[in-house]
Amino acid sequence: MFSNKPQTNPSNRPRLCTPLALALSATLAFGGVPAAGFSGQAAWAEDIDINVQADAAQQEVERTAAEYDQAMDRIDQLNQQIADNEQRISEIEETLPEQQERSSAAAVKLYKAQASTPGLLEMVLSSESIVDFFTSFEYVSHIFSSNQSEIERLQEMKDELDQTRRSLSQAKKDADTEAANAEQALAAAQEARQEAQRKAQEEAARQAEEAAKAAEAQAAAEQAAQTEEAGKADDAATDSASNSQESAGTGESSSGTVDAPSNDGADWTSDRDAFVAQWAGRINAYLAGSPMAGTGETFAEAAWDYGVDPRWSPAISNTESSKGLYCFNSCNAWGWGSSSWDNWDDAIRTHVAGLARGYGYTISVEAAKKYCPPNWEHWYSATLAQMNMI
């Protein structure tokens, strides 16, 4: 029998968001208290593109995931059918000998009854009244009917046994076919995710390198301008120094350091169950003690389904809301537009799908600029630091 997907644990049912975070976040927001973990300027509705359509590569990732899930579901159904057939065959085989004995006894009784029962005319002539005739006729009919039923029941059981055995044989063949389909779908899913992972990491590294060079060039230009100004009058030099400090205080100047994302370590050669088992614990450890505690399995499942770095969405939740502690909309831990949800399960799956379709496999400079344009440098470094902790 083929292995089934694990049953859903009752503890994994959608977790409801409480209004406490909403009330607390509103109090902090209107009271001017910055939320811990927030970037300098969080992403909000006008900044976030939450309705991006999947490109061809992402469609392939999602298609292979759906095909794999369908094949595994079909295997589950066939395994259940096989188990039901085997149980029914066992039941029939257990009761068949007894029915054979009853059928044999019925056949003997039926033969004797046929040999000893008078004909219809003789019954009429020998009956004292019409009531007596019908009584005798019903008695004889009952004897014939009951014995005939026992014989027919034996044949029905034999027919059912044969049909169930044929059904079992076909179910096993179908299960073999679906197992092959699942294997092919898994291979395609693994290939699509490995390719997405490779391309995304290469592109993210390239963007980080370009951003670092641009920041270095800007810093060098600023330094050259400061040096030139230093040779002028003392008052001009003082003004230049003041402007430089103000620019540095805004966080818009950069030291030139833009780190590339580390390898996420996601093993896309594994199947869905193994992948989820690997990442659920790591994400749960990261979210422990937060309002999102215990959602690691949902994050891991969504990461597999949509083919993204499993660290990305959990890390953004810290940057935007301190892991769900300060949600300005119900269960919206990511500054994901004006969206709200009734539970973390739906929220997580929607956010991960949106990341995959609109922002790519993993964090990158361009993704940060798109997600949080006003303060992308800090958002990028803060989110990347959290990803490295998972």
MIMAR-758235 format. One line per 8 residues: number of its first residue (from 1); their letters; for each residue x, y, z of C-alpha. Coordinates in Angstrom, 3 decimals, padded with zeros to 6 digits. Layout:
NUM) a) X:Y:Z | ...
// end
This chain:
1) mfsnkpqt) 000.000:000.000:000.000 | 001.244:003.448:-000.793 | 002.077:005.991:001.875 | -000.599:008.551:002.624 | -000.088:012.211:003.444 | -000.275:012.820:007.199 | -003.674:013.720:008.573 | -004.196:017.303:009.682
9) npsnrprl) -003.523:017.694:013.378 | -006.355:019.443:015.255 | -003.739:021.813:016.672 | -003.076:023.027:013.126 | -006.546:024.428:012.607 | -006.622:028.117:011.617 | -005.634:030.331:014.528 | -007.896:033.269:015.174
17) ctplalal) -006.483:036.761:015.648 | -007.477:038.545:018.798 | -008.489:042.200:018.882 | -005.826:042.904:021.526 | -003.102:043.516:018.948 | -005.384:045.855:017.026 | -006.233:047.880:020.085 | -002.636:048.015:021.277
25) satlafgg) -001.275:048.971:017.881 | -003.838:051.714:017.495 | -002.918:053.074:020.924 | 000.761:053.074:020.038 | 000.161:054.589:016.639 | -001.934:057.495:017.855 | 000.217:057.913:020.922 | 003.346:058.338:018.850
33) vpaagfsg) 005.101:055.245:020.252 | 007.143:053.360:017.617 | 006.427:049.651:017.381 | 009.383:047.410:018.074 | 010.696:045.772:014.939 | 009.068:048.285:012.614 | 011.189:049.713:009.858 | 011.551:053.464:009.787
41) qaawaedi) 008.583:053.667:007.453 | 006.383:050.601:007.147 | 004.840:049.477:003.885 | 001.154:050.327:003.495 | -001.685:050.131:001.001 | -000.410:052.637:-001.526 | 003.031:051.003:-001.607 | 002.153:047.302:-001.837
49) dinvqada) 001.134:045.537:-005.035 | -000.987:042.638:-003.770 | -002.689:041.585:-007.011 | 000.221:040.720:-009.288 | -000.413:037.871:-011.725 | 002.078:035.010:-011.704 | 004.593:034.959:-014.540 | 005.319:031.817:-016.554
57) aqqevert) 007.953:030.514:-014.136 | 005.712:031.024:-011.114 | 002.769:029.451:-012.923 | 004.935:026.385:-013.495 | 005.793:026.221:-009.789 | 002.132:026.420:-008.810 | 001.029:024.015:-011.540 | 003.491:021.326:-010.449
65) aaeydqam) 002.437:021.778:-006.834 | -001.224:021.326:-007.764 | -000.499:018.238:-009.877 | 001.539:016.677:-007.088 | -001.194:017.360:-004.529 | -003.846:015.914:-006.847 | -001.809:012.776:-007.432 | -001.234:012.303:-003.708
73) dridqlnq) -004.921:012.856:-002.973 | -005.825:010.251:-005.598 | -003.378:007.811:-004.011 | -005.042:008.424:-000.656 | -008.445:007.648:-002.167 | -007.184:004.504:-003.876 | -005.458:003.311:-000.720 | -008.737:003.700:001.117
81) qiadneqr) -010.544:001.813:-001.644 | -007.959:-000.964:-001.456 | -008.360:-001.177:002.322 | -012.169:-001.285:002.015 | -012.009:-004.003:-000.650 | -009.592:-006.108:001.353 | -011.806:-005.804:004.425 | -014.912:-006.798:002.469
89) iseieetl) -013.129:-009.773:000.889 | -012.078:-010.920:004.347 | -015.653:-010.616:005.609 | -017.085:-012.611:002.687 | -014.444:-015.315:002.908 | -015.127:-015.635:006.638 | -018.906:-016.102:006.214 | -018.850:-018.014:002.910
97) peqqerss) -018.300:-021.534:004.377 | -021.304:-021.122:006.677 | -023.462:-019.936:003.777 | -022.300:-022.869:001.673 | -023.499:-025.247:004.388 | -026.825:-023.463:004.659 | -027.218:-023.483:000.893 | -026.457:-027.211:000.697
105) aaavklyk) -028.994:-027.963:003.412 | -031.540:-025.779:001.612 | -030.943:-027.635:-001.631 | -031.628:-030.962:000.100 | -034.789:-029.602:001.709 | -035.915:-028.173:-001.602 | -035.407:-031.497:-003.369 | -037.337:-033.368:-000.681
113) aqastpgl) -040.110:-030.771:-000.754 | -040.430:-031.052:-004.512 | -040.566:-034.843:-004.277 | -043.207:-034.926:-001.527 | -045.401:-031.989:-002.443 | -048.610:-032.901:-004.318 | -049.545:-031.108:-007.500 | -051.830:-028.145:-007.553
121) lemvlsse) -054.863:-030.149:-008.679 | -054.273:-032.752:-006.009 | -054.005:-030.014:-003.391 | -057.345:-028.564:-004.498 | -059.078:-031.917:-004.426 | -057.598:-032.860:-001.044 | -058.440:-029.558:000.671 | -061.546:-029.481:002.828
129) sivdffts) -062.127:-025.794:002.102 | -060.749:-022.852:000.166 | -059.122:-021.604:003.381 | -057.473:-024.970:003.866 | -056.193:-024.855:000.278 | -054.604:-021.391:000.643 | -053.050:-022.341:003.949 | -051.406:-025.388:002.409
137) feyvshif) -050.351:-023.435:-000.666 | -048.713:-020.654:001.396 | -046.871:-023.205:003.517 | -045.458:-024.971:000.489 | -044.549:-021.649:-001.146 | -042.728:-020.537:001.998 | -040.688:-023.753:002.075 | -039.701:-023.349:-001.568
145) ssnqseie) -038.992:-019.597:-001.210 | -036.851:-019.820:001.935 | -034.701:-022.614:000.598 | -034.368:-020.943:-002.795 | -033.272:-017.709:-001.053 | -030.469:-019.505:000.770 | -029.181:-020.941:-002.515 | -029.413:-017.529:-004.235
153) rlqemkde) -027.643:-015.838:-001.317 | -024.682:-018.149:-001.783 | -024.442:-017.198:-005.442 | -024.730:-013.482:-004.613 | -021.884:-013.763:-002.119 | -019.713:-015.548:-004.682 | -020.503:-012.884:-007.300 | -019.726:-010.091:-004.826
161) ldqtrrsl) -016.464:-011.779:-003.875 | -015.392:-012.032:-007.518 | -016.373:-008.416:-008.214 | -014.574:-007.129:-005.126 | -011.421:-009.028:-006.067 | -011.541:-007.499:-009.565 | -012.077:-004.055:-008.058 | -009.138:-004.595:-005.713
169) sqakkdad) -006.900:-005.624:-008.574 | -007.886:-002.555:-010.602 | -007.425:-000.238:-007.621 | -003.892:-001.539:-007.148 | -003.127:-000.944:-010.830 | -004.574:002.567:-010.593 | -002.525:003.208:-007.469 | 000.630:002.163:-009.313
177) teaanaeq) -000.266:004.590:-012.115 | -000.961:007.424:-009.697 | 002.275:006.708:-007.847 | 004.126:007.150:-011.135 | 002.173:010.347:-011.804 | 003.012:011.635:-008.339 | 006.673:010.824:-008.867 | 006.698:012.712:-012.162
185) alaaaqea) 004.843:015.671:-010.650 | 007.244:015.746:-007.708 | 010.255:015.691:-010.038 | 008.795:018.573:-012.041 | 007.995:020.481:-008.845 | 011.498:019.951:-007.514 | 013.082:021.062:-010.775 | 010.926:024.204:-010.992
193) rqeaqrka) 011.757:025.190:-007.413 | 015.468:024.482:-007.723 | 015.609:026.617:-010.855 | 013.684:029.434:-009.167 | 016.007:029.219:-006.174 | 019.149:029.339:-008.318 | 018.011:032.245:-010.474 | 016.696:034.250:-007.535
201) qeeaarqa) 019.876:033.879:-005.519 | 022.034:034.859:-008.474 | 019.848:037.861:-009.253 | 019.668:038.956:-005.621 | 023.462:038.783:-005.348 | 023.840:040.826:-008.545 | 021.412:043.477:-007.327 | 023.134:043.688:-003.953
209) eeaakaae) 026.505:044.127:-005.635 | 025.187:046.873:-007.907 | 023.509:048.642:-005.002 | 026.726:048.470:-002.975 | 028.729:049.948:-005.857 | 026.182:052.717:-006.325 | 026.277:053.502:-002.603 | 030.067:053.542:-002.631
217) aqaaaeqa) 030.088:055.890:-005.610 | 027.607:058.182:-003.886 | 029.652:058.134:-000.673 | 032.824:058.918:-002.628 | 031.132:061.814:-004.410 | 029.863:063.179:-001.108 | 033.326:062.858:000.419 | 034.908:064.659:-002.531
225) aqteeagk) 032.367:067.452:-002.238 | 033.061:067.759:001.493 | 036.803:067.887:000.856 | 036.322:070.644:-001.715 | 034.117:072.599:000.621 | 036.649:072.206:003.427 | 039.116:074.339:001.464 | 036.711:077.261:001.373
233) addaatds) 035.799:079.723:004.048 | 035.224:078.450:007.599 | 031.541:079.350:007.515 | 031.014:077.417:004.270 | 032.855:074.422:005.758 | 030.657:074.607:008.838 | 027.509:074.642:006.709 | 028.778:071.692:004.688
241) asnsqesa) 029.488:069.666:007.828 | 026.023:070.456:009.159 | 024.387:069.339:005.920 | 026.436:066.165:005.931 | 025.354:065.291:009.449 | 021.713:065.981:008.592 | 021.913:063.718:005.552 | 023.497:060.947:007.608
249) gtgesssg) 020.806:061.314:010.246 | 018.056:060.668:007.710 | 019.537:057.303:006.781 | 019.591:058.216:003.090 | 023.358:058.122:002.792 | 024.916:054.691:002.766 | 028.239:053.238:003.839 | 028.239:051.197:000.646
257) tvdapsnd) 027.484:047.864:002.366 | 024.550:045.976:000.852 | 024.747:042.296:001.754 | 023.425:039.632:-000.579 | 020.936:037.119:000.849 | 022.518:034.010:002.279 | 021.652:030.623:000.827 | 018.322:029.686:002.359
265) gadwtsdr) 019.279:026.027:002.629 | 015.892:024.947:001.317 | 016.190:021.380:000.048 | 013.917:021.280:-002.982 | 014.995:017.714:-003.755 | 012.774:016.514:-000.903 | 009.044:015.904:-001.150 | 006.409:018.174:000.371
273) dafvaqwa) 006.058:016.314:003.661 | 009.813:016.199:004.270 | 010.167:019.876:003.355 | 007.394:020.910:005.750 | 008.837:018.751:008.528 | 012.245:020.382:008.041 | 011.044:023.982:008.118 | 008.024:023.973:010.430
281) grinayla) 010.184:023.494:013.524 | 012.689:026.174:012.524 | 009.973:028.740:011.868 | 008.119:027.802:015.050 | 011.315:028.362:017.023 | 011.702:031.794:015.421 | 008.088:032.782:016.182 | 007.997:031.334:019.705
289) gspmagtg) 006.360:033.671:022.198 | 004.774:035.874:019.523 | 001.119:036.103:018.476 | 002.092:033.985:015.448 | 003.563:031.171:017.548 | 002.766:027.703:016.221 | 002.179:028.763:012.605 | 005.444:027.290:011.325
297) etfaeaaw) 003.725:024.428:009.516 | 001.464:026.830:007.627 | 004.441:028.961:006.583 | 006.330:025.840:005.451 | 003.355:024.451:003.509 | 002.804:027.780:001.771 | 006.518:028.053:000.937 | 006.369:024.650:-000.749
305) dygvdprw) 003.098:025.352:-002.551 | 004.345:028.631:-004.024 | 008.065:027.880:-004.232 | 009.606:030.657:-002.144 | 012.354:031.036:000.442 | 010.588:029.743:003.595 | 012.289:032.400:005.753 | 011.024:035.406:003.825
313) spaisnte) 007.430:035.880:004.955 | 008.162:035.165:008.660 | 011.022:037.685:008.577 | 008.847:040.388:006.993 | 006.315:039.876:009.775 | 008.989:040.980:012.242 | 010.038:044.006:010.189 | 006.464:045.181:009.750
321) sskglycf) 004.719:044.175:012.993 | 007.120:042.501:015.435 | 005.800:039.067:014.427 | 002.144:040.015:014.550 | 002.280:041.963:017.809 | 001.304:045.285:016.214 | -001.111:044.572:013.362 | -002.965:047.643:012.136
329) nscnawgw) -005.450:045.351:010.396 | -006.634:041.974:011.635 | -003.964:039.299:011.072 | -002.058:041.583:008.689 | 001.457:041.172:010.063 | 003.194:042.302:006.860 | 001.787:045.751:006.046 | 000.090:043.932:003.173
337) gssswdnw) -001.995:046.737:001.770 | -005.302:047.233:003.563 | -005.956:043.482:003.774 | -007.326:041.772:006.867 | -008.122:038.150:007.688 | -009.984:036.185:010.323 | -007.130:033.771:010.998 | -003.388:033.368:010.534
345) ddairthv) -003.732:030.379:008.213 | -005.480:032.323:005.442 | -003.304:035.370:006.033 | -000.022:033.475:005.755 | -000.974:031.589:002.606 | -002.189:034.778:000.918 | 000.963:036.702:001.793 | 003.326:033.946:000.653
353) aglargyg) 001.414:033.647:-002.632 | 001.678:037.413:-003.101 | 005.414:037.374:-002.450 | 005.945:034.572:-004.964 | 003.922:036.275:-007.683 | 004.933:039.882:-007.154 | 008.332:039.954:-005.461 | 010.164:036.775:-006.403
361) ytisveaa) 011.636:033.737:-004.703 | 013.568:035.603:-002.014 | 014.484:039.048:-000.799 | 016.367:041.303:-003.190 | 017.174:044.989:-003.562 | 014.491:045.437:-006.208 | 011.942:043.611:-004.072 | 012.748:045.893:-001.125
369) kkycppnw) 012.397:048.991:-003.299 | 009.020:047.716:-004.456 | 007.803:046.617:-001.020 | 008.921:049.671:000.956 | 010.047:052.438:-001.451 | 010.560:055.285:001.052 | 012.987:053.393:003.282 | 014.081:050.370:001.317
377) ehwysatl) 017.686:050.246:002.591 | 016.676:049.820:006.217 | 013.788:047.514:005.315 | 016.147:045.339:003.272 | 018.867:045.063:005.930 | 016.387:044.552:008.780 | 014.455:041.829:006.961 | 017.626:040.119:005.736
385) aqmnmi) 019.016:040.044:009.286 | 015.843:038.338:010.482 | 015.977:035.803:007.646 | 019.480:034.850:008.730 | 018.110:034.066:012.211 | 015.656:031.408:010.991
// end
